[in-house]
Amino acid sequence: MTKRVAGLLLQEKYAWLALATIAGVRHRVWADLAARGYQATDIIHRQIPFPDDVSVSPRLKEALSTYQPDIIERCNQWQKASDDHHLISFGCDNYPPLLRQLSSPPLVLFVKGNTALLSAPQVAIVGSRRASRSGLDCAFEFAGQLVTLGIKVVSGLAMGIDGAAHRGALIVPEGTLAVLGSGVDVVYPNRHSQLYRQIVQSGGAVVSEFWPGTPARAQHFPRRNRIIAGLSLGTLVVEASIRSGTLITANMAIDMGKEVFAVPGNIHNPQTQGCHYLIQQGAKLVTHVEHILEELPCLTVSSELRSDSSAKKSQSESLATDKLLDSVDLDVTAVDIIAERNQLPVSEVLAALLEYELRGLITAVPGGYVKLRGK
C-alpha cells in the first residue's frame, strides 16, 4: 500500500470506498456497524472492539485486510480530474437518505454533475428498450409534466423508454438523473453519449456505484435498478414485457413499500403485458400526471403549478371530444378506417389529419396514424 493510499484511508469517504472493494462481504454488514456508531476509518483500521464483539466473526476481521488499494487510487484520480466529479460515501451528510433504507445500500456513489439532485423529490420512469412510438411519446410527456411541477425524473439511460424520459425531463434545468450499470465515466449504450452530456450540462447528474472505468455487464443492471427504485418516491412503468428488467425495478419498489404506477396499452402488444400484470397486482393505472400526484401527497407542488397542469388536462379532454381525432387510436390506425368511422371522404380526412399532426396531436407512421398519448 502506498503512502498516498494510506493517507486517503484517514478520510472517512475513502475508508468507505476501501470497505466497498472487499469481496464477499455484503454492504449491509458495514452499514450495520456504522449504525452502531463506528466510523469507517475505525472499521478499516480495525480500531473497534472486535474481541469483545461476538457479532464480528474472525472471517470478517480477516476480510478487512483484502481491500484493493489500486481501486482506491483509481477512484481518487477520477475525482481529482474535474470539479464535476464527486465521490459520496455512506458516511457523507449528502448521501441520499432514501438509499439508507435499502437492504444492501451502496457504500459509495460516483456522481458526475449536480449532487443535490440525489436528495430531491423524484419519480422513476422506466420501461421497454423496444418501445413503440406511442410509448416513447408517453414517457417523454410524463417526464416533461413532472419536471414542470418541480419533480425530478430518474431513469437508467437505456434505449427506449429510459432515453425518452430523460429527454422529456430536459425541458427544464436540473430535471433528471441517470443511474448507470457501468462506471460513471462509461456511457452505455454508446449511442446515448450526447444524451449523457446533455443531462450533465443541463444541471442534472449521472450516478453509479461501480468504479470509474467499469464496463456495463448484465449482472450490474439489477444493482442499478435497486438504486433507481431506492432514490424515487414512486415508479412509473411505460411499456414492459412480462420478463424484463423493468418489472424487476417495479418489484423492488413494491418491496420497499413505494408506489408503482403503470400506463395501460394494447392487450395484444407483448410490450404492454408487464404493465397490465402490474395493474392486476395493485399498481395504479395512470393516464395523466395528476394520477401520480394523488398517490404522492408528500410531493409539494404549488397550487399555481397544479392549476396549470389541470388546465392542460382539461384542454386535452376537450380535444378528445373531437369525433375525428377520437377515431385515431393509440396504435396504428389506417386512413380508410378513420374515414369509415367518420363517414367522410378520404381527402377530407387527410386534410384534418394533417392539421392534427401540425398541432402535435397525432403522428404519421407506416400504415396510418397514431394518436399521441395524453392528447
C-alpha positions as CSV (number, residue, x, y, z in Angstrom):
1,M,0.0,0.0,0.0
2,T,1.4,3.4,-1.0
3,K,1.7,6.3,1.4
4,R,-0.9,8.1,-0.8
5,V,-3.5,5.4,-0.3
6,A,-2.6,5.2,3.4
7,G,-3.3,8.9,3.7
8,L,-6.6,8.6,1.8
9,L,-7.8,6.0,4.2
10,L,-7.6,8.5,7.0
11,Q,-10.6,10.2,5.2
12,E,-14.0,8.8,6.0
13,K,-15.2,8.7,2.4
14,Y,-12.1,6.8,1.2
15,A,-12.4,4.4,4.2
16,W,-15.9,3.6,3.0
17,L,-14.5,3.1,-0.5
18,A,-12.0,0.6,0.8
19,L,-14.8,-1.3,2.5
20,A,-16.7,-1.4,-0.7
21,T,-13.7,-3.0,-2.5
22,I,-13.8,-6.0,-0.1
23,A,-15.2,-9.0,-2.0
24,G,-17.5,-11.5,-0.3
25,V,-19.0,-9.1,2.3
26,R,-22.4,-7.6,1.9
27,H,-22.6,-3.9,2.1
28,R,-25.3,-4.2,4.8
29,V,-22.6,-5.7,7.2
30,W,-20.6,-2.5,7.1
31,A,-23.7,-0.3,7.2
32,D,-24.9,-2.1,10.3
33,L,-21.6,-1.4,12.0
34,A,-21.9,2.3,11.1
35,A,-25.5,2.3,12.6
36,R,-23.9,1.1,15.9
37,G,-21.7,4.2,15.9
38,Y,-18.5,3.0,14.3
39,Q,-16.7,5.2,11.8
40,A,-15.5,3.7,8.5
41,T,-11.9,4.8,9.4
42,D,-12.1,2.9,12.7
43,I,-13.5,-0.2,10.9
44,I,-10.9,-0.3,8.1
45,H,-8.1,0.2,10.6
46,R,-9.6,-2.4,12.9
47,Q,-9.9,0.0,15.7
48,I,-13.2,-1.3,17.0
49,P,-13.5,-3.8,19.9
50,F,-13.6,-7.0,17.8
51,P,-12.5,-9.3,20.6
52,D,-15.5,-8.2,22.7
53,D,-18.0,-8.2,19.9
54,V,-19.3,-11.7,19.2
55,S,-21.2,-10.5,16.1
56,V,-18.0,-9.8,14.3
57,S,-16.6,-13.1,13.0
58,P,-12.9,-13.9,12.6
59,R,-13.6,-14.2,8.8
60,L,-14.8,-10.6,8.8
61,K,-11.7,-9.4,10.6
62,E,-9.5,-11.2,8.0
63,A,-11.6,-9.7,5.2
64,L,-10.5,-6.2,6.3
65,S,-7.0,-6.8,5.0
66,T,-8.3,-7.6,1.5
67,Y,-9.3,-4.2,0.4
68,Q,-7.9,-3.1,-3.0
69,P,-5.5,-0.1,-3.0
70,D,-5.4,0.1,-6.8
71,I,-9.1,0.8,-7.0
72,I,-8.9,3.4,-4.3
73,E,-6.1,5.2,-6.2
74,R,-8.0,5.0,-9.5
75,C,-11.1,6.5,-7.9
76,N,-9.1,9.2,-6.3
77,Q,-7.6,10.1,-9.7
78,W,-11.0,10.2,-11.2
79,Q,-12.4,12.6,-8.6
80,K,-9.4,14.9,-8.9
81,A,-9.8,15.1,-12.7
82,S,-12.8,17.5,-12.6
83,D,-14.7,19.7,-10.2
84,D,-17.8,18.0,-11.7
85,H,-16.7,14.6,-10.3
86,H,-17.9,13.7,-6.8
87,L,-17.5,10.7,-4.5
88,I,-20.3,10.4,-2.0
89,S,-19.9,7.7,0.7
90,F,-22.4,6.2,3.1
91,G,-21.0,8.4,5.9
92,C,-21.4,11.7,4.0
93,D,-24.0,14.2,5.0
94,N,-25.2,14.4,1.4
95,Y,-25.7,10.7,1.0
96,P,-29.3,10.2,-0.2
97,P,-31.4,9.4,2.8
98,L,-33.8,7.1,0.8
99,L,-30.9,4.8,-0.1
100,R,-30.0,4.2,3.5
101,Q,-33.3,2.2,3.7
102,L,-32.1,-0.3,1.2
103,S,-31.3,-3.8,2.5
104,S,-27.8,-3.5,1.0
105,P,-27.1,0.2,0.3
106,P,-24.3,1.2,-2.0
107,L,-21.3,2.2,0.2
108,V,-20.1,4.8,-2.3
109,L,-21.7,6.7,-5.2
110,F,-19.8,8.2,-8.0
111,V,-21.6,11.3,-9.3
112,K,-20.9,13.4,-12.4
113,G,-22.9,16.6,-12.2
114,N,-25.3,18.1,-9.6
115,T,-25.2,16.1,-6.3
116,A,-28.1,18.0,-4.8
117,L,-30.5,16.1,-7.1
118,L,-29.8,12.8,-5.3
119,S,-31.9,14.0,-2.3
120,A,-34.5,15.9,-4.4
121,P,-38.1,14.5,-4.7
122,Q,-38.2,12.4,-7.8
123,V,-40.2,9.8,-9.7
124,A,-38.6,6.9,-11.7
125,I,-39.8,6.4,-15.3
126,V,-38.8,3.0,-16.7
127,G,-39.9,0.7,-19.5
128,S,-39.1,-1.3,-22.6
129,R,-35.9,-0.8,-24.6
130,R,-38.1,-1.8,-27.7
131,A,-40.8,0.7,-27.0
132,S,-43.4,1.8,-29.6
133,R,-43.7,5.3,-30.9
134,S,-46.7,6.0,-28.6
135,G,-44.8,4.6,-25.6
136,L,-41.8,6.9,-26.3
137,D,-44.2,9.8,-26.6
138,C,-45.9,8.9,-23.4
139,A,-42.6,8.7,-21.4
140,F,-41.5,12.0,-22.9
141,E,-44.7,13.7,-21.9
142,F,-45.0,12.3,-18.4
143,A,-41.4,13.3,-17.7
144,G,-42.0,16.8,-19.0
145,Q,-45.1,17.2,-16.9
146,L,-43.3,16.0,-13.8
147,V,-40.3,18.3,-14.1
148,T,-42.6,21.3,-14.9
149,L,-44.1,20.6,-11.5
150,G,-40.7,20.6,-9.8
151,I,-40.4,16.8,-9.5
152,K,-37.1,15.3,-10.8
153,V,-37.1,12.2,-13.1
154,V,-34.7,9.3,-12.6
155,S,-34.1,6.5,-15.0
156,G,-31.4,4.2,-16.4
157,L,-30.2,5.9,-19.6
158,A,-31.2,2.7,-21.6
159,M,-32.6,2.8,-25.0
160,G,-36.3,3.2,-25.4
161,I,-38.4,4.4,-22.5
162,D,-35.5,5.5,-20.3
163,G,-34.0,7.7,-23.0
164,A,-37.4,9.2,-23.8
165,A,-37.9,10.0,-20.1
166,H,-34.5,11.7,-19.8
167,R,-35.2,13.8,-23.0
168,G,-38.6,14.8,-21.7
169,A,-37.1,16.0,-18.4
170,L,-34.5,18.1,-20.2
171,I,-37.1,20.8,-20.9
172,V,-36.2,22.3,-17.5
173,P,-32.7,22.7,-15.9
174,E,-31.7,20.2,-13.2
175,G,-34.6,17.9,-14.3
176,T,-33.1,14.4,-14.4
177,L,-30.7,11.8,-13.0
178,A,-29.3,8.8,-14.9
179,V,-28.2,5.8,-12.9
180,L,-25.8,3.6,-14.8
181,G,-24.9,-0.1,-14.8
182,S,-21.3,0.8,-15.7
183,G,-18.7,3.1,-14.3
184,V,-19.9,6.7,-14.2
185,D,-17.5,7.6,-17.0
186,V,-18.6,4.7,-19.3
187,V,-21.6,5.6,-21.4
188,Y,-23.9,2.6,-22.1
189,P,-25.3,2.4,-24.7
190,N,-22.7,4.4,-26.6
191,R,-25.4,5.9,-28.8
192,H,-26.6,7.9,-25.8
193,S,-23.3,9.8,-25.4
194,Q,-24.9,13.0,-26.5
195,L,-27.9,12.5,-24.1
196,Y,-25.3,11.8,-21.3
197,R,-23.6,15.1,-22.0
198,Q,-26.9,17.0,-22.2
199,I,-28.0,15.6,-18.8
200,V,-24.8,16.9,-17.1
201,Q,-24.8,20.2,-19.0
202,S,-28.4,20.9,-18.0
203,G,-27.6,20.7,-14.3
204,G,-28.6,17.1,-14.0
205,A,-26.5,14.2,-12.7
206,V,-25.1,10.8,-13.8
207,V,-24.7,8.3,-10.9
208,S,-23.1,4.9,-10.4
209,E,-21.9,2.7,-7.6
210,F,-19.4,1.0,-9.9
211,W,-15.7,2.1,-10.1
212,P,-14.8,4.5,-12.9
213,G,-13.8,2.5,-16.0
214,T,-16.1,-0.4,-15.2
215,P,-17.8,-1.7,-18.3
216,A,-21.5,-2.5,-18.4
217,R,-22.3,-6.1,-17.5
218,A,-25.7,-7.9,-17.3
219,Q,-25.3,-8.6,-13.6
220,H,-24.8,-4.9,-12.9
221,F,-28.3,-3.9,-14.0
222,P,-30.3,-5.4,-11.1
223,R,-28.0,-3.4,-8.8
224,R,-28.5,-0.3,-10.9
225,N,-32.3,-0.9,-10.8
226,R,-32.4,-1.0,-7.0
227,I,-30.8,2.4,-6.8
228,I,-33.4,3.8,-9.3
229,A,-36.2,2.4,-7.2
230,G,-34.5,3.5,-4.0
231,L,-34.0,7.1,-5.0
232,S,-37.6,7.6,-6.1
233,L,-40.8,8.1,-4.3
234,G,-42.7,6.2,-6.9
235,T,-42.0,4.3,-10.1
236,L,-43.9,4.8,-13.4
237,V,-43.8,1.9,-15.8
238,V,-44.4,2.7,-19.5
239,E,-44.4,-0.5,-21.7
240,A,-42.8,-3.6,-20.4
241,S,-42.9,-7.3,-21.2
242,I,-43.6,-9.9,-18.6
243,R,-40.0,-11.0,-18.5
244,S,-38.0,-7.7,-18.3
245,G,-35.6,-5.8,-16.1
246,T,-38.4,-3.1,-15.8
247,L,-40.5,-5.5,-13.8
248,I,-37.5,-6.2,-11.5
249,T,-37.3,-2.4,-10.8
250,A,-41.1,-2.3,-10.2
251,N,-41.0,-5.3,-7.8
252,M,-38.1,-3.7,-6.0
253,A,-40.1,-0.6,-5.5
254,I,-43.1,-2.7,-4.2
255,D,-40.8,-4.5,-1.8
256,M,-39.6,-1.1,-0.5
257,G,-43.3,-0.1,0.1
258,K,-43.3,2.5,-2.6
259,E,-45.9,3.4,-5.1
260,V,-45.9,1.8,-8.6
261,F,-47.8,3.3,-11.5
262,A,-48.4,1.7,-14.9
263,V,-49.6,3.0,-18.2
264,P,-52.1,0.6,-20.0
265,G,-51.8,-0.3,-23.6
266,N,-53.0,-2.6,-26.3
267,I,-53.8,-6.0,-24.8
268,H,-52.3,-7.7,-27.9
269,N,-49.0,-6.0,-27.6
270,P,-46.4,-8.1,-25.7
271,Q,-44.6,-4.9,-24.7
272,T,-47.6,-3.8,-22.6
273,Q,-48.3,-7.1,-20.8
274,G,-46.0,-6.2,-18.0
275,C,-47.9,-3.0,-17.3
276,H,-51.2,-4.9,-17.3
277,Y,-49.7,-7.5,-14.9
278,L,-48.6,-4.8,-12.5
279,I,-52.1,-3.2,-12.6
280,Q,-53.6,-6.6,-11.8
281,Q,-51.2,-6.8,-8.8
282,G,-52.3,-3.4,-7.5
283,A,-50.2,-0.8,-9.4
284,K,-52.2,2.3,-10.1
285,L,-53.4,2.7,-13.7
286,V,-52.4,6.2,-14.8
287,T,-53.1,8.3,-17.9
288,H,-52.1,11.7,-16.6
289,V,-49.6,13.1,-14.2
290,E,-52.4,14.1,-11.7
291,H,-52.9,10.4,-11.1
292,I,-49.3,10.2,-9.8
293,L,-49.6,13.3,-7.6
294,E,-52.8,11.9,-6.0
295,E,-50.8,9.0,-4.6
296,L,-47.8,11.0,-3.5
297,P,-49.1,13.7,-1.1
298,C,-45.6,14.2,0.2
299,L,-44.7,15.9,-3.1
300,T,-45.1,19.7,-2.5
301,V,-46.4,21.1,-5.7
302,S,-47.7,24.7,-5.7
303,S,-51.3,25.3,-6.3
304,E,-50.3,27.5,-9.3
305,L,-48.5,24.7,-10.9
306,R,-51.3,22.2,-10.2
307,S,-53.8,24.7,-11.7
308,D,-51.7,25.0,-14.9
309,S,-51.5,21.2,-15.1
310,S,-55.2,20.8,-14.6
311,A,-55.9,23.4,-17.3
312,K,-53.7,21.4,-19.8
313,K,-55.6,18.3,-18.8
314,S,-59.0,19.9,-19.4
315,Q,-57.7,21.2,-22.8
316,S,-56.7,17.6,-23.7
317,E,-60.0,16.2,-22.6
318,S,-61.8,18.8,-24.7
319,L,-59.8,17.7,-27.8
320,A,-60.8,14.1,-27.1
321,T,-64.4,15.0,-27.8
322,D,-63.5,15.7,-31.4
323,K,-65.0,12.7,-33.2
324,L,-62.4,12.5,-35.9
325,L,-59.5,12.8,-33.5
326,D,-61.1,10.3,-31.2
327,S,-61.3,7.8,-34.1
328,V,-57.4,7.7,-34.2
329,D,-56.2,5.0,-31.9
330,L,-53.1,4.8,-29.7
331,D,-52.0,2.1,-32.1
332,V,-51.6,2.4,-35.9
333,T,-54.9,3.3,-37.5
334,A,-55.3,3.2,-41.2
335,V,-56.7,6.3,-43.0
336,D,-59.5,4.3,-44.6
337,I,-60.6,3.1,-41.2
338,I,-60.6,6.7,-39.9
339,A,-62.7,7.7,-42.9
340,E,-65.1,4.8,-42.4
341,R,-65.6,5.7,-38.7
342,N,-66.4,9.2,-39.6
343,Q,-68.3,8.5,-42.8
344,L,-66.2,11.1,-44.6
345,P,-64.2,11.2,-47.9
346,V,-60.6,10.2,-47.6
347,S,-59.5,13.5,-49.0
348,E,-61.3,15.4,-46.2
349,V,-60.0,13.1,-43.6
350,L,-56.4,13.6,-44.8
351,A,-56.8,17.3,-44.6
352,A,-58.0,17.1,-41.0
353,L,-55.2,14.6,-40.1
354,L,-52.6,17.0,-41.5
355,E,-53.9,19.7,-39.2
356,Y,-53.8,17.4,-36.2
357,E,-50.3,16.4,-37.0
358,L,-49.1,20.0,-37.2
359,R,-50.7,20.6,-33.8
360,G,-48.8,17.7,-32.4
361,L,-51.9,15.6,-31.6
362,I,-51.1,12.7,-33.9
363,T,-48.1,11.4,-35.8
364,A,-47.9,9.7,-39.2
365,V,-46.4,6.2,-39.1
366,P,-46.1,3.3,-41.7
367,G,-49.7,2.1,-42.2
368,G,-51.5,5.1,-40.9
369,Y,-51.6,7.4,-37.9
370,V,-51.1,7.1,-34.2
371,K,-52.7,9.4,-31.5
372,L,-50.1,10.7,-29.1
373,R,-50.8,9.8,-25.5
374,G,-52.3,12.5,-23.4
375,K,-53.6,14.3,-26.4
